[in-house]
Amino acid sequence: MKTRTLGQRSLEVSALGLGCMGMSFSYGPPKDKREMTALLRAAVDRGVTFFDTAEVYGPFTNEELLGEAIAPFRNRLVIATKFGFDFGPGFDPRGMKGIPGLNSRPEQIRRAVEGSLQRLKIDVIDLLYQHRVDPAVPIEDVAGTVKELIAQGKVKHFGLSEAGIGTIRRAHAVQPVTALQSEYSLWTRTPEKEVIPTLEELGIGLVPYSPLGKGFLTGKIDEKTTFEGTDFRSTLPRFTPEALKANQALIDLLTRIAAQKQATPSQIALAWLLAQKPWIVPIPGTTKLHRLEENLGAASVELTPDDLREIETAAARITVQGARYPEKLEKMTGL
C-alpha cells in the first residue's frame, strides 16, 4: 500500500484508510465482534495504517472494538478518533434516531480524550478531530484545549470535521490543523468551491468520509432498495426511492469508466478522489473482507488526464437529487 502525507504536519498514512463506524453503528445492528476483529486485522495485513473511529460510534463500543483488534500492531498504525457530542436522554444510538447534543467545552474535550485513550488502549491519540463545530464554544477555546493536550503528550495531531473555512482559519491560527474530515465524493462535491482551496493554502490534508456515497456509488443500491429502521440511510433525503432513481446517472457513468479500466464502480469512485490531490486520503468503510479488498484495489487504478476529463465532463451534466442529511443534521455542517 502506498502512503500519503496529510498536509504539512507530516502525518504519514496509507493512501486509503478504513472507516470503522459501520462495524458498530448506523448501518443496522452492530456486527459480530469476532468477525470485525478479523476484518480489522486483515486490513493491517494488507497495508492499511489509518483507522478512523469516534466516541459517538456505539456510543463507545467502536473504540473498544478497534482498541482490542489493533493492540498487537499499535506502533505501526495511525488512530483517529473524535469528540464533540453529549449522550443525554434524547440520544438513541440505534440508527441515529436521536441526535446527540453538541458539546465541545474544554472540560468535555478532556473527559472525552481520557475515555478514548482508555477504550482504544493507547497512550496517545494520533489524530483528534472535533466531530462537529459547536456554535456555543469559540473554536479558539477548542483549539487551545487540544493544543494543551498535545503539549501533555496525549494527542499528536488536531483535526476538524465538516467545518467551514472561517472556522478552519480561526482554529489553525491557534493550533495548526493537520486534517479536515468532510464528506466528499462524486455525488457530494461541496468542498471543491471553498474548502479545498483553503486547505491547500494552509497545508491541511483532507480525509473524505463516505467516499462511496454511503454505499450508493458501489452500484449495489437502486430505487428498489429498502433500508431497515436501524440503518440511518432510511432517514436521509438522498436515499428516498425518487432520489436514488434520479441519481442513477452517476452509477451509469462509473460503470462505463470501470468497464474501460477493468475495475469496479467503487474503485473508480475512490481512484477519482485519490487523483484530485496528493494530500487526500479517503476512508471507505466496510464490514466485508471482499469489499475491503475491492476498495484497496482502487489505489492501483490509474486514471489518466483524459479519463479525468471524461468523468468531469459527464459528471457536470448530472444534478444530484436529495439533501445529504435531514435539516437538523445538515445544520451541523459547514459552520
C-alpha positions in Angstrom: 0.0 0.0 0.0 1.3 3.4 -1.0 1.4 6.1 1.6 0.4 9.8 1.7 1.1 12.7 3.9 -1.8 14.7 5.4 -0.9 18.4 4.9 2.3 20.0 6.2 2.1 18.4 9.6 3.9 15.3 8.3 1.3 12.7 9.3 2.1 9.8 7.0 -0.8 7.3 6.5 -1.8 4.6 4.0 -3.3 6.1 0.8 -6.6 4.6 1.8 -7.7 4.4 5.4 -10.6 2.4 7.0 -13.7 4.0 8.4 -14.8 1.8 11.3 -18.2 3.3 12.1 -20.4 0.8 10.3 -19.0 -2.1 12.3 -20.8 -0.9 15.4 -23.2 1.9 14.4 -25.7 3.4 12.0 -25.7 0.8 9.2 -28.0 -1.7 11.1 -27.3 -3.7 14.2 -23.7 -4.0 15.4 -21.7 -6.7 13.6 -20.2 -9.7 15.2 -17.2 -8.7 17.2 -15.0 -11.7 16.2 -15.7 -11.1 12.5 -14.9 -7.4 12.8 -11.7 -8.1 14.7 -10.6 -10.4 11.9 -11.5 -7.8 9.3 -9.6 -5.1 11.1 -6.5 -7.3 11.3 -6.9 -8.3 7.7 -6.8 -4.6 6.8 -3.5 -4.3 8.7 -2.1 -7.3 6.9 -3.0 -5.6 3.6 -1.1 -2.4 4.4 -3.8 -0.2 5.9 -2.2 2.0 8.6 -5.0 4.6 9.1 -8.1 3.7 11.1 -11.0 6.1 11.9 -13.4 5.9 14.8 -15.2 8.1 17.3 -16.7 8.0 20.8 -20.2 8.5 19.4 -20.0 5.3 17.3 -21.9 2.9 19.5 -21.5 5.1 21.5 -18.1 4.0 22.8 -18.2 0.4 21.5 -16.5 1.1 18.2 -13.4 2.5 20.0 -13.4 -0.6 22.3 -13.6 -2.9 19.2 -10.8 -1.1 17.4 -8.6 -0.9 20.5 -8.7 -4.6 21.1 -8.3 -5.5 17.5 -5.2 -3.4 16.7 -3.4 -3.8 20.1 -0.7 -6.1 18.6 0.1 -3.6 15.8 -0.4 -0.3 17.6 3.2 1.0 17.0 2.8 1.0 13.2 -0.7 2.4 12.9 -2.4 5.9 13.0 -5.5 6.0 15.0 -8.0 8.9 14.6 -11.0 9.5 16.9 -13.3 12.4 17.6 -15.0 14.3 20.4 -17.9 16.8 20.4 -21.1 15.2 21.4 -23.2 14.7 24.6 -25.0 11.5 25.3 -28.1 12.6 27.1 -31.6 11.1 27.4 -32.6 12.2 23.9 -29.9 10.2 22.2 -30.8 6.8 20.8 -27.8 5.1 19.2 -29.9 2.7 17.2 -29.5 4.2 13.7 -29.1 7.8 14.9 -32.8 8.1 15.6 -31.9 10.6 18.3 -29.3 13.3 17.6 -26.9 13.9 20.4 -26.3 17.4 21.5 -23.1 19.2 20.7 -20.6 19.7 23.5 -17.0 21.0 22.8 -16.5 22.7 26.2 -12.9 22.3 27.3 -13.8 20.1 30.2 -15.8 17.8 27.9 -12.9 17.6 25.5 -10.6 16.5 28.3 -13.1 13.9 29.5 -13.6 12.6 26.0 -9.9 12.2 25.4 -9.4 10.3 28.7 -12.2 7.9 27.7 -10.9 7.4 24.2 -7.4 6.6 25.4 -8.8 4.0 27.8 -11.1 2.4 25.3 -8.6 2.4 22.5 -5.9 1.0 24.8 -3.4 3.6 23.6 -1.1 6.2 25.3 -1.6 8.9 22.7 -4.3 9.7 20.1 -2.6 10.2 16.7 -5.3 12.4 15.2 -8.1 14.0 17.3 -11.0 15.6 15.5 -13.7 17.9 16.7 -16.6 15.8 15.3 -18.9 18.8 14.6 -18.4 22.5 15.2 -20.1 23.6 18.4 -21.5 27.2 18.0 -21.7 27.6 21.8 -17.9 27.3 22.2 -15.5 29.6 20.5 -13.3 27.5 18.2 -10.2 29.2 19.7 -11.1 27.6 23.1 -11.4 24.2 21.3 -8.1 24.6 19.5 -6.4 25.9 22.7 -7.6 22.8 24.7 -6.3 20.4 22.0 -3.0 22.4 22.0 -2.7 21.8 25.7 -3.4 18.1 25.2 -0.7 17.9 22.6 1.7 19.6 25.0 0.8 17.0 27.6 1.6 14.1 25.1 -2.0 12.8 25.0 -2.6 13.9 21.4 -0.3 14.2 18.4 -2.4 16.0 15.7 -5.5 18.2 15.6 -8.3 17.8 13.1 -11.7 19.3 12.3 -14.8 17.6 10.8 -17.3 19.3 8.5 -16.0 22.8 9.4 -16.4 25.8 7.2 -13.4 27.9 6.0 -13.9 30.6 8.7 -13.7 28.1 11.5 -10.7 26.3 9.8 -8.8 29.6 9.7 -9.5 30.6 13.3 -8.6 27.1 14.6 -5.5 26.9 12.6 -4.2 30.2 13.9 -4.3 28.8 17.5 -3.2 25.2 16.9 -2.2 24.1 13.4 -4.8 21.7 11.9 -3.4 18.6 10.3 -6.6 17.3 8.6 -10.2 18.2 7.8 -12.6 15.3 7.6 -15.6 16.0 5.4 -18.0 14.2 3.1 -16.5 14.3 -0.4 -17.2 12.1 -3.4 -18.5 12.3 -6.9 -22.0 12.9 -5.5 -21.0 15.3 -2.8 -18.6 17.9 -4.2 -19.4 20.8 -1.9 -15.8 21.1 -0.6 -14.4 21.9 -4.0 -15.7 25.5 -4.1 -14.0 27.0 -1.0 -12.8 24.3 1.4 -10.2 22.5 -0.8 -8.5 25.8 -1.9 -8.3 26.9 1.7 -6.8 23.5 2.8 -4.3 23.8 0.0 -3.4 27.3 1.1 -2.9 26.4 4.7 -1.3 23.0 4.2 -4.1 20.9 5.7 -4.9 17.4 4.5 -8.4 16.2 3.5 -9.9 12.9 4.7 -13.1 12.3 2.8 -15.7 10.2 4.7 -18.4 8.4 2.8 -16.2 8.4 -0.3 -18.6 5.8 -1.8 -21.7 7.8 -1.0 -22.8 5.7 1.9 -22.8 2.7 -0.4 -24.6 4.3 -3.4 -21.5 4.6 -5.6 -20.9 0.9 -5.3 -23.7 0.4 -7.8 -25.4 -2.1 -5.5 -28.2 0.3 -4.5 -31.2 1.4 -6.6 -34.7 2.8 -6.1 -35.9 -0.7 -5.1 -33.5 -1.0 -2.2 -35.1 -0.8 1.2 -33.4 0.1 4.5 -34.3 -1.2 8.0 -35.1 1.3 10.7 -31.7 0.7 12.3 -30.0 1.8 9.1 -29.6 5.6 9.3 -29.9 5.8 5.5 -33.6 5.3 6.0 -33.7 8.9 7.3 -31.7 10.5 4.5 -33.4 12.5 1.8 -30.8 11.3 -0.8 -31.9 7.7 -0.2 -35.5 8.0 -1.0 -36.6 5.9 -4.0 -37.2 9.0 -6.1 -33.7 10.4 -5.3 -32.0 7.1 -5.9 -33.7 6.7 -9.3 -32.7 10.3 -10.3 -29.1 9.8 -9.2 -28.6 6.5 -11.1 -26.9 8.5 -13.9 -23.8 8.7 -11.6 -23.8 4.9 -11.4 -24.1 4.6 -15.2 -21.0 6.9 -15.5 -18.9 5.0 -13.0 -19.9 1.6 -14.6 -18.9 2.8 -18.0 -15.5 4.1 -16.9 -15.0 0.9 -14.8 -15.5 -1.3 -17.8 -12.8 0.7 -19.7 -10.3 0.3 -16.8 -11.2 -3.3 -15.9 -12.2 -2.1 -12.5 -15.4 -1.7 -10.4 -17.5 1.4 -9.9 -16.3 1.6 -6.3 -12.7 1.5 -7.4 -13.3 4.3 -10.0 -15.0 6.4 -7.4 -12.1 6.0 -5.0 -9.4 6.4 -7.7 -11.1 9.7 -8.8 -10.8 11.0 -5.2 -7.1 10.0 -5.0 -6.4 11.8 -8.3 -7.8 15.1 -7.0 -4.9 16.0 -4.7 -1.9 14.1 -3.3 -3.0 15.0 0.3 -6.5 13.5 0.1 -6.9 10.2 2.0 -10.4 8.6 1.7 -11.6 6.3 4.5 -14.2 3.9 2.9 -15.9 1.7 5.5 -17.0 -1.9 5.1 -17.9 -4.9 7.2 -16.9 -7.5 4.5 -13.5 -8.8 3.5 -14.2 -8.9 -0.2 -15.3 -5.2 -0.1 -12.2 -4.3 1.8 -10.0 -5.9 -0.9 -12.0 -4.3 -3.6 -11.6 -0.8 -2.1 -7.9 -1.2 -1.5 -7.6 -2.2 -5.2 -8.5 1.4 -6.1 -5.0 2.5 -5.1 -3.7 0.6 -8.1 -6.2 2.1 -10.6 -4.6 4.8 -12.7 -6.9 7.5 -14.1 -5.2 9.4 -16.9 -5.9 13.1 -17.5 -8.2 12.0 -20.4 -10.1 9.7 -18.0 -10.5 12.5 -15.5 -11.7 14.9 -18.2 -14.2 12.4 -19.4 -15.5 11.9 -15.9 -15.7 15.6 -15.2 -17.5 16.3 -18.4 -20.1 13.6 -17.8 -20.5 14.5 -14.1 -21.1 18.1 -14.9 -24.3 17.1 -16.8 -25.7 15.3 -13.7 -27.5 17.2 -11.0 -27.6 15.2 -7.8 -31.0 15.0 -6.2 -31.7 15.0 -2.5 -30.1 16.6 0.6 -27.3 14.8 2.3 -29.0 14.9 5.7 -32.2 15.8 7.4 -32.3 19.5 8.2 -31.2 19.2 11.9 -28.1 17.3 10.9 -27.4 19.5 7.9 -27.3 22.5 10.2 -24.3 20.9 12.0 -22.1 21.1 8.9 -20.1 23.8 7.3 -20.0 26.1 10.4 
